[in-house]
Amino acid sequence: MKKIITPLFVGIVLGAIGFYAGQQIGYENGKKRAEFTHRFRDIEEIKTELKERESESISTYLNGKAGIRNVDEGSLFKIKYVQYFSGSITNSAVLAIAKDVKLNVDYYSKTNTKIGSQEITIYEFIKPGQTVTFKERINVPENVEDFKFQIIEAKSE
């Protein structure tokens, strides 16, 4: 009987030690896995943060090209020239939608002297990656040789 009790006792003691050690190792592994998965964020959370960042400075994601055209809108016997400022605006943001884009157009003479300016607002929604064309009637001062425009403000939806 003593031959059976000693190995049985040793087996129980070693089993208890192994169980306790395994429980500690399992706890540590579970803790490390929870910390590892906690570092990653949900895709919706990342999208929301990116959209907020783009919305705060949506003007930096807008690029435009434009020109001034003289169009004869008179009748058959009467000439009436009207100037149009037309072009396109592209939104290079990933998620943010731009709207109500304000442009400032500066007019310059032959001597590169600023002789006037005008603000134009484009009331359009510009989705991410989209290009919107516009055509606005303007009043160009006389003796204009060149113009420059810049996007001064835009709202985000």
C-alpha positions as CSV (number, residue, x, y, z in Angstrom):
1,M,0.0,0.0,0.0
2,K,2.9,2.4,0.7
3,K,4.1,1.8,-2.8
4,I,0.9,3.2,-4.2
5,I,0.4,6.1,-1.8
6,T,3.8,7.8,-2.4
7,P,3.4,8.0,-6.2
8,L,-0.3,9.0,-5.8
9,F,0.7,11.7,-3.4
10,V,3.5,12.9,-5.6
11,G,1.2,12.9,-8.6
12,I,-1.5,14.9,-6.8
13,V,1.1,17.5,-5.6
14,L,2.7,17.8,-9.1
15,G,-0.7,18.0,-10.7
16,A,-1.7,20.9,-8.3
17,I,1.5,22.7,-9.0
18,G,1.1,22.2,-12.8
19,F,-2.5,23.3,-12.6
20,Y,-1.6,26.5,-10.7
21,A,1.4,27.2,-13.1
22,G,-0.8,26.6,-16.1
23,Q,-3.5,28.9,-14.7
24,Q,-1.0,31.7,-14.3
25,I,0.5,31.3,-17.8
26,G,-3.0,31.2,-19.2
27,Y,-3.9,34.4,-17.3
28,E,-0.8,36.2,-18.6
29,N,-1.4,35.1,-22.2
30,G,-5.1,36.2,-22.0
31,K,-3.9,39.6,-20.6
32,K,-1.4,40.1,-23.4
33,R,-3.9,39.1,-26.0
34,A,-6.5,41.6,-24.6
35,E,-3.8,44.4,-24.6
36,F,-2.8,43.5,-28.2
37,T,-6.4,43.6,-29.6
38,H,-7.1,46.7,-27.6
39,R,-4.5,48.6,-29.5
40,F,-6.4,48.2,-32.8
41,R,-9.4,50.5,-33.4
42,D,-12.6,49.7,-35.1
43,I,-12.8,50.7,-38.8
44,E,-15.8,52.9,-38.2
45,E,-13.9,54.8,-35.5
46,I,-11.0,55.4,-37.9
47,K,-13.4,56.6,-40.7
48,T,-15.2,59.0,-38.3
49,E,-11.9,60.5,-37.1
50,L,-10.6,60.9,-40.7
51,K,-13.8,62.6,-41.8
52,E,-13.6,65.0,-38.8
53,R,-10.0,65.9,-39.7
54,E,-10.8,66.5,-43.4
55,S,-13.9,68.5,-42.5
56,E,-11.9,70.9,-40.3
57,S,-9.7,71.9,-43.2
58,I,-11.8,71.0,-46.2
59,S,-10.4,74.0,-48.2
60,T,-6.9,72.3,-48.3
61,Y,-8.4,69.4,-50.2
62,L,-9.9,71.6,-53.0
63,N,-8.2,72.5,-56.2
64,G,-9.5,74.5,-59.1
65,K,-8.9,75.7,-62.6
66,A,-10.7,78.6,-64.1
67,G,-10.8,81.2,-66.9
68,I,-12.7,84.3,-68.0
69,R,-14.7,84.2,-71.2
70,N,-16.4,87.1,-73.1
71,V,-19.7,85.9,-74.5
72,D,-21.9,87.9,-76.9
73,E,-25.4,87.6,-75.5
74,G,-26.9,90.4,-77.6
75,S,-29.5,90.3,-80.3
76,L,-29.0,90.0,-84.0
77,F,-28.5,93.8,-84.4
78,K,-27.1,94.7,-80.9
79,I,-23.8,93.5,-79.4
80,K,-23.8,92.8,-75.7
81,Y,-20.7,91.2,-74.2
82,V,-21.0,89.4,-70.8
83,Q,-18.1,88.0,-68.9
84,Y,-18.2,84.6,-67.3
85,F,-15.8,83.1,-64.8
86,S,-15.9,79.4,-65.5
87,G,-13.9,76.4,-64.4
88,S,-13.8,73.3,-62.2
89,I,-13.2,72.5,-58.6
90,T,-11.9,69.0,-57.5
91,N,-12.3,67.6,-54.0
92,S,-9.3,65.3,-53.2
93,A,-10.6,64.4,-49.7
94,V,-11.3,60.7,-48.9
95,L,-14.5,61.1,-46.9
96,A,-15.5,64.8,-46.4
97,I,-18.0,66.5,-48.7
98,A,-17.4,70.2,-49.5
99,K,-20.1,72.7,-50.2
100,D,-20.5,76.5,-50.7
101,V,-17.0,77.2,-51.9
102,K,-16.0,80.8,-51.8
103,L,-13.5,82.0,-54.4
104,N,-11.7,85.4,-54.5
105,V,-10.8,86.6,-58.0
106,D,-8.1,89.4,-58.2
107,Y,-7.8,91.4,-61.5
108,Y,-4.4,92.8,-62.6
109,S,-3.3,95.4,-65.2
110,K,-0.4,95.1,-67.7
111,T,1.9,96.5,-65.0
112,N,0.8,93.8,-62.6
113,T,-1.1,96.2,-60.5
114,K,-4.2,94.9,-58.7
115,I,-7.1,96.9,-60.1
116,G,-10.0,95.0,-58.6
117,S,-11.3,91.9,-56.9
118,Q,-14.5,90.0,-56.6
119,E,-15.9,87.2,-54.4
120,I,-17.8,84.3,-56.0
121,T,-19.6,81.5,-54.1
122,I,-20.1,78.2,-55.8
123,Y,-23.3,76.6,-54.3
124,E,-22.6,72.9,-55.1
125,F,-21.9,69.7,-53.2
126,I,-18.5,68.3,-54.1
127,K,-18.2,64.7,-53.1
128,P,-14.8,63.1,-52.4
129,G,-12.9,62.5,-55.6
130,Q,-15.5,64.5,-57.6
131,T,-14.9,67.4,-59.9
132,V,-17.7,70.0,-60.3
133,T,-17.8,72.6,-63.1
134,F,-19.1,76.1,-62.6
135,K,-20.0,79.2,-64.6
136,E,-20.6,82.5,-62.9
137,R,-21.4,85.8,-64.4
138,I,-18.9,88.5,-63.3
139,N,-18.1,92.2,-63.8
140,V,-14.5,92.5,-65.0
141,P,-13.0,96.0,-64.6
142,E,-11.5,97.6,-67.7
143,N,-7.9,97.2,-68.6
144,V,-7.6,93.7,-67.1
145,E,-4.7,91.7,-68.5
146,D,-4.5,88.9,-66.0
147,F,-6.3,87.5,-63.1
148,K,-5.6,85.1,-60.1
149,F,-8.1,83.3,-58.0
150,Q,-7.9,81.4,-54.8
151,I,-10.3,79.3,-52.7
152,I,-10.7,81.3,-49.5
153,E,-13.4,79.3,-47.7
154,A,-15.5,76.1,-48.0
155,K,-18.0,74.4,-45.7
156,S,-18.1,70.8,-45.0
157,E,-21.3,68.7,-44.8
